[in-house]
Amino acid sequence: MAHKRILIVKMSSLGDVLHAMPVLRVLRMEFPEAFIAWALQVGEDLLRHDEDLNEVINVGRGRGLIGGLRWIQDVKNTLRTFNFDSAIDLQGLTKSGLVAWLSGAREIIGFRGQNCQELNRIFTTDRYEPPDDIHVAAQNMYPLKHFNIQAELDIPRIHTCRADEAGIHELLAGIPDLSDGFIVIHPGVSRENKRWPASQFVLLCELITKRLPHRILLVGGSQQEYELCLDIQKKVLADPGPEVVPGLSLGQFTALVKRAALFVGNDSGPTHIAFSAGVPAVFLFGPTLPWRNGGYTCAGGRSVNIVASEEHVRRQTKPYVRDKGLMEKIEPETVMAAIERLLNGGNKEP
């Protein structure tokens, strides 16, 4: 019998890709000889060196009517060369459903209920509805029931290449006083209402420097985030102050984070990378829901979800709301306590 040819569709953000990676791991364990590919638009570097994956397909984007029509034809031509048997749509949107359908797979497995939005339903042939009150990574496991697979959730494995590892080794060799280890802080985020104020990051850096022997490395991806890191560095009065790491590729960032003693960040892709890399991570949550999007308890996972407002979390039924000002409620002392707990071998909130 021919080996299965499976396409995973999860396209939109780093966090989304990371939350879907446990599905890839389970599929590879269940079907060791299968051809497994992944269609995406961002996060290609996270998957490029993954031993469980045969192919990473960046489907790109189409702009405007003409560009959109050309995009559809290009995606169809690309995907159908692989002769997929099954496509698993873990995004649950119109565009992801369209990509799964364009693959020509005989069966398209997806979601129903809250996880199935827009016109996605018209593209899927088999649908599964996970509970609303579990972590999104656990929700992603439900379509595996199509293959009669029931597996426990585990954190994904992130692979880096030798070139990225060597580059980070050289970078760290040029930073003084790292013998006691370092803590990586990423103050950036995709949405402003998910951002902990820069002034609070300044205070946190001062607390870390006064209480711990670790150096602090501030990391930003975009030019805007890099400038934010420089601003925080300038305002920290404690000595030695934090080091600002210049722009890194996704692979280099992952290689850096793997060497860190701990990571602190907002609810963003970089924080999810740190958690997935097995690094103790402190997530800072405001409008998003920590039980759905934060670090989760499983073998090898160590994290603390700092919540701006427990009352806010209890009264929310949707995974994302636009409340402003929540992040300001998180106190630096609260974050510092979480850092000390993780460094002392603790795990999630009591």
HUHUGI-V966176 format. One record per backbone hydrogen bond with DSSP energy under -1.0 kcal/mol. CO is the residue of the C=O (numbers start at 1). NH is the residue of the N-H. If there is no record, write none. Layout:
CO/NH ; CO/NH
//
This chain:
4/35 ; 5/85 ; 5/86 ; 6/37 ; 7/88 ; 8/39 ; 9/90 ; 11/41 ; 11/42 ; 13/17 ; 14/18 ; 15/19 ; 20/23 ; 20/24 ; 21/25 ; 22/26 ; 23/27 ; 24/28 ; 25/29 ; 26/30 ; 27/31 ; 31/34 ; 35/6 ; 36/54 ; 36/55 ; 37/8 ; 38/57 ; 39/10 ; 40/59 ; 43/46 ; 44/47 ; 44/48 ; 47/50 ; 50/53 ; 55/38 ; 57/40 ; 64/68 ; 65/69 ; 66/70 ; 67/71 ; 68/72 ; 69/73 ; 70/74 ; 71/75 ; 72/76 ; 73/77 ; 74/78 ; 75/79 ; 76/80 ; 79/82 ; 85/107 ; 86/7 ; 87/109 ; 88/9 ; 92/117 ; 93/97 ; 94/98 ; 95/99 ; 96/100 ; 97/101 ; 98/102 ; 99/103 ; 101/104 ; 107/87 ; 108/125 ; 108/126 ; 109/89 ; 110/128 ; 113/116 ; 117/120 ; 119/122 ; 120/123 ; 126/110 ; 128/112 ; 135/139 ; 136/140 ; 139/142 ; 141/144 ; 142/145 ; 143/146 ; 144/147 ; 144/149 ; 145/148 ; 161/165 ; 162/166 ; 163/167 ; 164/168 ; 165/169 ; 166/170 ; 167/171 ; 168/172 ; 169/173 ; 171/174 ; 172/175 ; 178/181 ; 181/215 ; 182/261 ; 183/217 ; 184/264 ; 185/219 ; 191/194 ; 192/195 ; 197/201 ; 198/202 ; 199/203 ; 200/204 ; 201/205 ; 202/206 ; 203/207 ; 204/208 ; 205/209 ; 206/210 ; 207/211 ; 208/212 ; 215/183 ; 216/243 ; 217/185 ; 218/245 ; 222/226 ; 223/227 ; 224/228 ; 225/229 ; 226/230 ; 227/231 ; 228/232 ; 229/233 ; 230/234 ; 231/235 ; 232/236 ; 243/218 ; 249/253 ; 250/254 ; 251/255 ; 252/256 ; 253/257 ; 254/258 ; 256/259 ; 257/260 ; 262/184 ; 263/282 ; 264/186 ; 265/284 ; 266/268 ; 268/272 ; 269/273 ; 270/274 ; 271/275 ; 272/276 ; 273/277 ; 274/279 ; 275/278 ; 280/263 ; 281/304 ; 282/265 ; 283/306 ; 285/308 ; 289/293 ; 290/294 ; 292/136 ; 298/301 ; 302/281 ; 304/283 ; 306/285 ; 309/313 ; 310/314 ; 311/315 ; 326/329 ; 327/330 ; 331/335 ; 332/336 ; 333/337 ; 334/338 ; 335/339 ; 336/340 ; 337/341 ; 338/342 ; 339/343 ; 340/344 ; 341/346 ; 342/345
//
